[in-house]
């Protein structure tokens, strides 16, 4: 077996963190899914390869840092650097998410324990402005609870500690340090050690005890060993002799006031432990076991199912009782007065009258169809394990590629509906379908990236990647949209079951609940009730760096959302038709699409209650990216409601006899 190099990878990133240490203790992160074949390592060999992703026990550490206050990712913390630093070529999804992976100077060989090995010493002279700025930046990172994130063999190196009820939680990161305030209050990680008690003092975690657990292949038909767990314990140690550290002594204090020179020595210890009870395929289980959220997920599913059953019962009652009786009466020509008992047949000559702004509606529906198919395929593949967070960036890469390739159904649906609405400006329709919504998203994304560039964040997307995205958009997606629109306009308009009168029918005075705005506002409540718990975990994965893995739950919630949006829209559509209001086209789209407004309101609540972001730039970033998510969700849910209502209206008017 060729020799490989053993190392730790750590990614440069800063993400939002929960506000309090109690919230921090409850963070959840676990991943599972198909990966490449398990790597095996030989005793005593230095393990490595051509790059971090081929190095099976990768090398080095480079900071991926979580933060509570900022949305930026910084690579210029003054930590020890790898002399032979390597950076892998990230995929599109990693670049878009700001993933930056670098090797680090933490080197060790398989099954060779290291005790208190010195990494480097950083000295900060009080009279040097540059040193003062570096130390101030480091102290700010400790004050804001920045987090290291390391990877070894594509696994997070976890910090496992006890939480309430004697349970153990394994966090895929550890803080760079902590602060005891001028009032003597220990913040964040400082609560774990009673020695962290000096007022207005920072304590930096400059030592880590790393433990790597492996499964031995002897007697199982394969050579070497396989990594099945990687844990560490951070410590703060002030070594008396920086040249010969002993990793014993009081904590490493960094005074709040920079009144004297500060010298910080970084050290680490490594130990290996054999455990043949853990198989390589189940090596994520020790992280999964520490997760407290499974019961909450099942509660969310049961809550959603109750809503679905309620709506299904209402729809069934309307379809099987009310509608059945209405249609039976309408089709009895000798009961003329029966037609006056219910109002939905009264508008048969106007119900398929083309809507106002039909161009815009058809464009939204085309884009919504594209997003719906993309979401369904992505979640289905994620359920099968192909898009596990262990395969970093795969989820975003898959979504972007699918969106690009699904331009054809977007163009087809938009063109076919626009033709059904009687539209003739087909060139404008296809151009808007290809450019309007993607253009809004790209403009928002570009502005957010511009802020990252100005702030000097390492998460800013390179200019070349932006050019590549534009090339995918205009080189693949736009032509495919034109192809879909061509076939859509070639097909005949959708045939309606009843004719439309030339003179529009006057709509009678409506009650409060049958007016457009109250119906639209009420229509989004039930679909949002099905997803809001799942939404909490999704926002945590985006802003609190908790890797999302529960795609089975998410796919089930997706199906429930699909059913709920459809049934809620059908119910409200039926009530409005009974009130002889035939303007259902836009209303059906906006009724379920209004769920996105509740999503935005929840995102605002999450911003103020779970995050503690300061600074105008960080706030703009949060709400800028949230706006993209809300727009996509608006098109997605609105399209579901429209087509459900479109099917319902066609169905009920196709089974009645009209003179």
C-alpha positions in Angstrom: 0.0 0.0 0.0 1.4 3.4 -0.9 2.2 5.7 2.0 -0.2 8.4 2.8 0.2 11.5 5.0 -1.8 11.9 8.1 -3.3 15.3 8.8 -6.3 17.3 9.9 -8.2 19.6 7.7 -9.8 22.7 9.1 -12.0 25.0 7.0 -11.8 28.8 7.1 -15.3 30.0 7.8 -17.2 32.0 10.3 -20.9 31.4 10.7 -23.6 32.6 13.0 -23.8 31.1 16.5 -26.5 30.7 19.1 -26.5 33.5 21.6 -26.0 31.7 24.9 -23.9 28.8 26.2 -27.1 26.9 26.9 -28.1 27.3 23.3 -24.6 26.3 22.3 -24.8 23.1 24.3 -28.0 22.1 22.4 -26.5 22.4 18.9 -26.9 19.3 16.8 -24.8 18.1 14.0 -24.6 14.7 12.4 -24.3 13.2 9.0 -24.5 9.9 7.2 -24.5 8.7 3.7 -22.7 6.8 1.0 -19.0 7.7 0.6 -16.0 6.4 -1.2 -14.6 3.1 -0.1 -13.2 3.1 3.4 -9.5 4.0 3.6 -7.1 1.7 5.4 -3.9 2.7 7.1 -0.7 0.8 8.0 0.9 0.9 11.4 3.6 3.5 11.9 3.2 5.0 8.5 2.9 8.7 7.9 -0.4 9.0 6.1 -1.0 11.5 3.3 -1.6 12.1 -0.4 -1.7 14.6 -3.1 -4.4 16.7 -1.5 -6.8 17.0 1.4 -9.5 15.0 -0.3 -7.3 12.2 -1.4 -5.5 12.2 2.0 -7.6 9.8 3.9 -6.6 11.1 7.3 -6.2 14.7 6.1 -3.7 17.1 7.5 -3.5 20.3 9.2 -5.9 22.8 10.7 -7.2 25.9 9.2 -10.0 27.7 10.9 -13.6 27.3 10.1 -15.1 29.5 12.8 -18.6 29.9 14.0 -19.7 33.2 15.3 -22.8 34.7 16.8 -22.5 38.3 15.6 -21.2 38.2 12.0 -21.9 36.6 8.7 -18.3 36.8 7.5 -15.6 34.2 7.2 -12.1 35.2 8.1 -8.9 33.5 7.2 -6.5 36.0 8.8 -6.5 34.8 12.4 -3.0 34.7 13.8 -2.8 30.9 14.4 0.0 28.5 13.4 0.3 27.9 9.7 1.2 24.9 7.6 4.5 25.5 5.8 3.2 23.3 2.9 -0.3 24.6 2.9 -2.6 23.0 0.3 -6.1 23.9 -0.7 -8.3 21.5 -2.6 -10.5 22.5 -5.5 -13.9 23.1 -4.0 -17.0 22.1 -6.0 -19.6 24.7 -6.9 -21.7 24.0 -3.8 -18.8 24.5 -1.5 -17.9 27.8 -3.1 -21.4 29.1 -2.9 -21.7 28.2 0.7 -18.3 29.8 1.5 -16.5 26.5 2.3 -12.8 27.0 2.3 -10.7 24.0 3.3 -7.0 24.3 4.1 -4.4 22.0 5.6 -2.8 22.8 8.9 0.5 22.1 10.8 -1.0 19.4 13.0 1.1 16.4 11.8 1.0 12.9 13.2 1.5 9.3 12.1 -0.9 6.4 12.5 -0.7 4.6 15.9 2.1 6.9 17.0 1.1 8.7 20.1 2.3 12.2 20.7 2.6 13.9 24.1 2.6 17.7 24.4 4.1 18.4 21.0 4.9 22.1 20.3 3.3 23.6 17.2 4.5 27.2 17.3 4.7 30.3 19.6 3.1 33.6 18.9 4.5 36.7 20.5 2.6 40.0 20.7 4.7 43.1 21.6 2.7 45.8 23.2 4.6 48.6 21.4 3.9 47.2 17.9 0.7 48.4 16.3 0.5 45.3 14.1 0.8 43.0 17.1 -1.8 45.0 19.0 -4.3 44.7 16.0 -3.7 41.0 15.7 -4.3 40.4 19.4 -7.3 42.6 19.5 -8.8 40.6 16.6 -8.1 37.4 18.4 -9.7 38.7 21.6 -12.7 39.8 19.6 -13.0 36.3 18.2 -13.0 34.9 21.7 -15.5 37.4 22.9 -17.9 36.5 20.0 -17.4 32.8 20.5 -15.7 31.9 17.3 -15.4 28.1 16.7 -12.7 25.9 15.2 -14.0 23.2 12.8 -11.6 20.4 11.9 -12.0 17.5 9.5 -10.2 14.2 9.5 -10.9 11.5 7.0 -13.9 13.5 5.9 -15.3 13.4 9.5 -15.7 16.3 11.8 -13.4 16.2 14.8 -15.9 16.5 17.7 -15.7 17.9 21.2 -17.8 15.6 23.4 -19.0 16.8 26.8 -21.8 16.1 29.2 -25.0 18.1 29.1 -28.2 17.9 31.2 -29.6 14.5 32.3 -26.2 12.9 32.1 -26.3 12.8 28.4 -23.2 13.4 26.2 -23.3 15.8 23.3 -20.7 15.8 20.5 -20.2 19.2 19.0 -18.4 19.3 15.6 -16.3 22.3 16.7 -14.7 24.0 19.7 -14.2 27.6 20.7 -10.9 29.4 20.2 -11.3 30.8 23.7 -13.7 32.5 26.1 -14.1 35.6 28.2 -14.7 36.5 31.8 -16.3 39.9 31.8 -15.4 42.9 34.0 -18.3 41.9 36.3 -16.7 38.5 36.8 -19.3 36.6 34.7 -18.0 33.6 32.8 -19.2 33.7 29.2 -19.7 30.7 26.8 -17.0 28.0 27.3 -15.5 29.7 30.4 -18.3 28.1 32.5 -16.6 24.6 32.1 -13.6 25.4 34.2 -13.6 27.0 37.7 -10.1 28.3 37.1 -11.4 30.7 34.5 -12.4 33.3 37.1 -10.2 36.4 36.6 -12.2 39.5 35.7 -11.7 41.2 32.3 -9.6 38.3 31.1 -9.6 36.1 28.0 -8.7 32.4 28.1 -7.4 31.0 24.8 -7.6 27.2 24.1 -4.0 26.8 22.9 -3.8 23.0 23.5 -5.9 20.1 22.3 -5.9 16.5 23.3 -6.8 14.6 20.1 -8.0 11.0 20.3 -8.4 8.9 17.1 -10.4 5.7 17.4 -9.8 3.0 14.7 -11.1 -0.4 13.7 -8.4 -3.0 13.2 -8.7 -5.1 10.0 -6.7 -8.1 11.3 -8.8 -11.2 11.1 -11.4 -9.5 8.8 -9.7 -10.0 5.5 -8.2 -6.6 5.0 -5.0 -4.9 6.0 -4.4 -1.9 8.2 -7.1 0.0 10.2 -9.9 2.4 9.5 -10.8 5.6 11.4 -14.2 5.3 13.2 -14.1 8.3 15.5 -12.2 11.5 16.0 -12.6 13.5 19.2 -10.7 16.2 21.1 -10.6 18.1 24.3 -9.6 21.8 24.2 -7.5 23.2 27.1 -6.0 26.5 28.1 -2.4 26.0 29.4 0.3 28.6 30.2 3.5 26.8 29.6 6.4 28.2 31.7 9.0 27.3 29.1 7.8 28.0 25.6 10.7 26.0 24.1 10.1 22.9 26.2 6.4 22.9 27.0 5.0 20.4 29.6 1.3 21.1 28.9 0.8 21.6 32.6 0.1 24.7 34.6 -2.4 27.4 35.0 -4.7 28.6 32.2 -3.3 30.8 29.4 -4.6 34.2 30.3 -4.8 37.1 27.8 -5.5 40.3 29.8 -8.3 42.6 28.5 -5.9 45.5 28.7 -2.8 45.0 26.5 -0.3 46.4 29.1 2.5 43.9 28.6 3.9 41.5 26.0 1.8 38.3 25.5 3.3 35.0 24.4 1.1 32.1 23.4 2.5 28.6 22.8 0.3 26.2 20.8 0.6 22.5 21.6 -1.2 19.3 21.0 -1.3 15.6 22.1 -2.4 12.7 20.0 -3.5 9.2 21.2 -4.9 6.3 19.2 -7.5 3.8 20.5 -8.6 0.5 19.0 -12.3 -0.3 19.0 -13.4 -3.2 16.8 -17.0 -2.9 17.9 -17.5 0.2 15.7 -17.8 -0.5 12.0 -16.6 2.0 9.5 -20.1 2.2 8.0 -21.6 3.3 11.3 -18.9 5.6 12.5 -21.2 8.6 12.6 -23.4 6.9 15.2 -21.6 8.4 18.2 -22.6 11.8 16.9 -26.2 10.7 16.1 -26.7 9.3 19.5 -26.1 12.7 21.1 -28.8 14.3 19.1 -31.9 15.4 21.1 -34.1 16.4 18.2 -35.5 13.1 16.9 -38.6 13.2 19.2 -39.2 16.8 18.2 -39.1 15.7 14.5 -41.8 13.0 15.1 -43.9 15.6 17.0 -43.6 17.9 14.0 -44.7 15.1 11.6 -47.7 14.2 13.8 -48.7 17.8 14.1 -48.5 18.1 10.3 -50.5 14.9 9.7 -53.3 16.2 12.0 -53.5 19.3 9.8 -53.5 17.2 6.6 -56.2 14.9 8.0 -58.4 17.9 8.9 -58.0 19.4 5.5 -58.5 16.1 3.7 -61.7 15.6 5.7 -63.0 19.0 4.6 -62.1 18.4 1.0 -63.7 15.0 1.1 -66.9 16.4 2.6 -67.0 19.1 -0.2 -66.2 16.6 -3.0 -68.4 13.7 -1.9 -71.4 15.5 -0.3 -71.8 19.2 -1.3 -70.4 19.0 -4.8 -72.1 15.7 -5.5 -75.5 17.0 -4.5 -74.9 20.3 -6.4 -74.0 18.5 -9.6 -76.9 16.1 -9.3 -79.3 19.1 -8.9 -77.7 21.1 -11.7 -78.1 18.2 -14.1 -81.8 17.8 -13.4 -83.3 20.1 -16.0 -86.7 20.0 -14.4 -85.4 21.6 -11.2 -84.7 25.1 -12.4 -84.8 26.6 -8.9 -82.1 24.3 -7.7 -79.6 26.2 -9.7 -80.2 29.2 -7.4 -79.3 27.3 -4.2 -75.6 27.4 -4.9 -73.6 30.0 -6.7 -70.6 28.3 -8.2 -72.5 27.2 -11.4 -73.7 30.8 -11.8 -70.2 31.9 -12.8 -69.6 29.1 -15.4 -69.5 31.7 -18.2 -66.7 33.7 -16.4 -64.7 31.2 -14.4 -62.2 30.7 -17.3 -62.0 34.3 -18.2 -58.2 35.1 -18.7 -56.7 36.8 -15.6 -55.2 40.3 -15.5 -51.4 40.3 -15.8 -51.6 36.9 -17.3 -48.0 37.4 -18.7 -46.6 37.7 -15.2 -48.7 34.8 -13.8 -47.5 32.5 -16.5 -43.9 33.5 -15.9 -44.2 32.8 -12.2 -45.8 29.5 -12.8 -43.1 28.5 -15.3 -40.4 29.3 -12.7 -42.3 27.7 -10.0 -42.6 24.5 -12.0 -38.8 24.5 -12.5 -38.2 25.0 -8.7 -40.8 22.3 -7.8 -39.1 19.6 -10.0 -35.7 20.7 -8.8 -36.7 20.4 -5.1 -38.4 17.1 -5.6 -35.4 15.4 -7.3 -32.9 17.0 -4.9 -34.8 15.8 -1.8 -35.4 12.3 -3.3 -31.6 11.9 -4.0 -30.9 13.2 -0.5 -33.2 10.6 1.0 -31.3 7.9 -0.9 -28.1 9.2 0.7 -26.4 10.6 -2.4 -26.4 14.2 -1.1 -25.3 13.6 2.5 -23.5 16.5 4.2 -20.5 14.1 4.3 -20.3 14.8 0.6 -19.7 18.5 1.2 -21.3 20.9 -1.2 -23.2 18.2 -3.0 -26.7 19.4 -2.1 -26.1 22.9 -3.5 -24.3 21.6 -6.5 -27.1 19.2 -7.3 -29.7 22.0 -6.9 -27.9 24.4 -9.2 -27.2 21.8 -11.9 -30.9 20.6 -11.8 -32.2 24.2 -12.0 -30.0 24.8 -15.0 -31.1 21.6 -16.8 -34.8 22.2 -16.0 -35.2 25.3 -18.1 -37.3 23.3 -20.7 -40.3 22.5 -18.4 -40.2 26.2 -17.2 -40.5 27.5 -20.8 -43.1 24.9 -21.7 -45.4 25.6 -18.8 -45.1 29.3 -19.1 -45.7 29.3 -22.9 -48.6 26.9 -22.7 -50.4 28.8 -20.0 -49.7 32.2 -21.6 -51.2 30.8 -24.8 -54.2 29.6 -22.9 -54.7 33.1 -21.4 -54.9 34.4 -25.0 -51.5 36.1 -24.9 -49.6 36.8 -28.2 -46.4 38.4 -27.0 -44.5 35.1 -27.0 -41.0 36.7 -27.2 -41.6 38.7 -24.1 -43.0 35.7 -22.3 -40.0 33.5 -23.0 -37.5 36.2 -22.2 -39.2 37.0 -18.9 -39.4 33.3 -18.0 -35.7 32.9 -18.6 -34.5 36.1 -17.1 -36.9 37.7 -14.6 -36.8 35.5 -11.4 -33.2 34.2 -12.0 -32.1 37.8 -12.6 -33.6 39.0 -9.3 -31.9 36.1 -7.4 -28.5 36.8 -9.1 -28.7 40.5 -8.5 -29.4 39.9 -4.8 -26.7 37.3 -4.6 -24.2 39.6 -6.4 -24.9 42.5 -4.0 -24.4 40.2 -1.0 -21.1 39.0 -2.5 -20.1 42.6 -3.0 -20.5 43.2 0.7 -18.3 40.2 1.4 -15.7 41.5 -1.0 -15.7 44.9 0.7 -15.4 43.3 4.2 -12.5 41.2 3.0 -14.2 37.9 3.8 -12.7 34.7 2.6 -16.2 33.4 1.9 -16.6 35.9 -1.0 -17.2 34.1 -4.2 -14.4 34.5 -6.7 -15.1 36.5 -9.9 -14.4 33.5 -12.0 -17.2 31.5 -10.2 -19.7 34.3 -10.9 -18.7 34.2 -14.6 -19.2 30.4 -14.5 -22.7 30.8 -13.0 -23.6 33.3 -15.7 -22.3 30.9 -18.3 -24.5 28.1 -16.9 -27.4 30.5 -16.9 -27.1 32.0 -20.4 -25.3 29.1 -22.0 -27.6 26.3 -20.9 -30.6 27.4 -18.9 -31.8 30.2 -21.3 -31.5 28.0 -24.5 -33.4 25.2 -22.8 -36.1 27.6 -21.7 -36.4 28.8 -25.3 -36.7 25.1 -26.4 -39.5 24.5 -23.9 -41.3 27.6 -24.9 -41.1 26.6 -28.6 -42.9 23.3 -27.8 -45.3 25.1 -25.5 -46.5 27.5 -28.1 -46.6 24.8 -30.8 -49.2 22.9 -28.7 -52.8 24.1 -28.7 -54.2 26.1 -25.8 -55.6 24.1 -23.0 -59.3 23.4 -23.8 -61.7 24.7 -21.2 -64.8 22.6 -20.3 -67.2 25.6 -20.6 -67.4 28.6 -22.9 -66.6 32.1 -21.6 -69.2 34.9 -22.0 -68.3 38.0 -23.9 -69.7 40.3 -21.2 -68.2 39.8 -17.7 -70.6 39.0 -14.9 -70.9 41.4 -12.1 -69.5 40.1 -8.8 -71.9 40.5 -5.9 -70.9 42.2 -2.6 -68.6 39.9 -0.7 -68.5 39.3 3.0 -65.3 39.9 4.9 -64.1 36.3 4.8 -64.7 36.0 1.0 -62.8 39.1 0.1 -59.4 38.5 -1.5 -57.0 39.7 1.2 -58.5 37.8 4.2 -58.7 34.6 2.2 -55.1 34.9 1.0 -53.8 35.7 4.5 -55.7 32.7 6.0 -54.6 30.4 3.2 -50.9 30.4 4.2 -51.4 29.6 7.9 -52.0 25.9 7.7 -49.1 25.1 5.2 -46.8 27.1 7.4 -47.9 25.2 10.5 -46.8 22.0 8.8 -43.2 23.2 8.2 -42.3 25.7 10.9 -40.5 23.1 13.2 -38.5 21.8 10.2 -37.8 25.4 9.3 -36.1 25.9 12.6 -33.6 23.1 11.9 -33.0 24.4 8.3 -32.2 27.9 9.6 -29.9 26.4 12.2 -28.0 24.5 9.5 -27.6 27.7 7.5 -26.8 30.3 10.2 -25.6 28.2 13.2 -23.6 25.7 11.2 -25.4 22.6 12.2 -25.1 20.2 9.3 -28.5 19.1 8.3 -28.9 15.3 7.8 -32.6 14.6 8.4 -33.6 14.4 4.7 -36.1 11.6 5.4 -38.1 13.9 7.7 -37.7 16.8 5.2 -39.0 14.7 2.3 -42.0 13.7 4.3 -42.7 17.3 5.3 -42.3 18.2 1.6 -45.1 15.8 0.7 -47.3 17.1 3.6 -46.7 20.7 2.4 -47.7 19.7 -1.1 -50.9 18.2 0.1 -51.7 21.0 2.6 -51.1 23.8 0.0 -53.3 22.0 -2.5 -56.2 21.3 -0.1 -56.2 24.7 1.5 -56.3 26.4 -1.9 -59.0 24.1 -3.2 -61.2 24.9 -0.1 -60.8 28.6 -0.3 -61.3 28.5 -4.1 -64.6 26.6 -3.6 -65.9 29.1 -1.0 -65.1 32.0 -3.3 -66.8 30.4 -6.3 -69.9 29.7 -4.2 -69.8 33.5 -3.4 -69.9 34.0 -7.2 -66.4 35.5 -7.3 -64.7 34.0 -10.3 -61.3 35.8 -10.0 -59.5 32.6 -8.9 -56.4 32.6 -11.1 -54.2 34.9 -9.1 -55.9 34.2 -5.8 -55.1 30.5 -6.0 -51.4 31.4 -6.6 -51.2 34.0 -3.8 -53.2 31.9 -1.3 -50.6 29.2 -1.0 -47.8 31.5 -1.9 -48.6 33.6 1.1 -46.9 30.9 3.1 -43.6 32.6 2.1 -44.7 35.7 4.0 -45.0 33.7 7.1 -41.6 32.2 6.4 -40.1 35.7 6.2 -41.8 36.7 9.5 -40.4 33.6 11.2 -36.9 34.4 9.8 -37.2 37.9 11.4 -38.2 36.2 14.7 -35.3 33.8 14.4 -32.9 36.7 13.7 -33.9 38.6 16.9 -34.4 35.6 19.2 -31.8 33.0 18.2 -29.0 35.1 16.7 -27.1 38.1 18.0 -25.9 39.8 14.9 -24.4 43.3 15.1 -23.4 45.6 12.3 -25.3 46.9 9.3 -23.3 44.7 6.8 -24.1 41.4 8.6 -27.8 42.4 9.0 -28.0 43.2 5.2 -26.4 39.8 4.5 -28.9 37.9 6.6 -31.9 39.5 5.1 -30.5 39.5 1.6 -30.0 35.8 1.6 -33.3 35.3 3.4 -35.1 37.3 0.6 -33.7 34.8 -2.0 -35.1 31.9 0.1 -38.5 33.6 0.5 -38.8 34.4 -3.3 -38.0 30.8 -4.2 -40.5 29.5 -1.6 -43.1 31.9 -2.8 -42.9 30.6 -6.4 -42.7 27.0 -5.2 -45.8 27.1 -3.0 -47.8 29.4 -5.3 -47.3 27.0 -8.2 -48.6 24.1 -6.1 -51.7 26.0 -5.1 -52.4 27.2 -8.6 -52.3 23.8 -10.3 -54.3 22.2 -7.6 -57.0 24.8 -8.0 -56.7 24.6 -11.8 -57.4 20.9 -11.7 -60.3 21.3 -9.2 -62.1 24.0 -11.3 -61.7 22.1 -14.5 -63.0 19.0 -12.8 -66.2 20.4 -11.3 -67.2 22.4 -14.4 -66.6 19.5 -16.7 -69.2 17.3 -15.0 -72.2 19.8 -15.1 -74.5 20.3 -17.9 -74.4 23.9 -19.2 -76.9 25.2 -21.7 
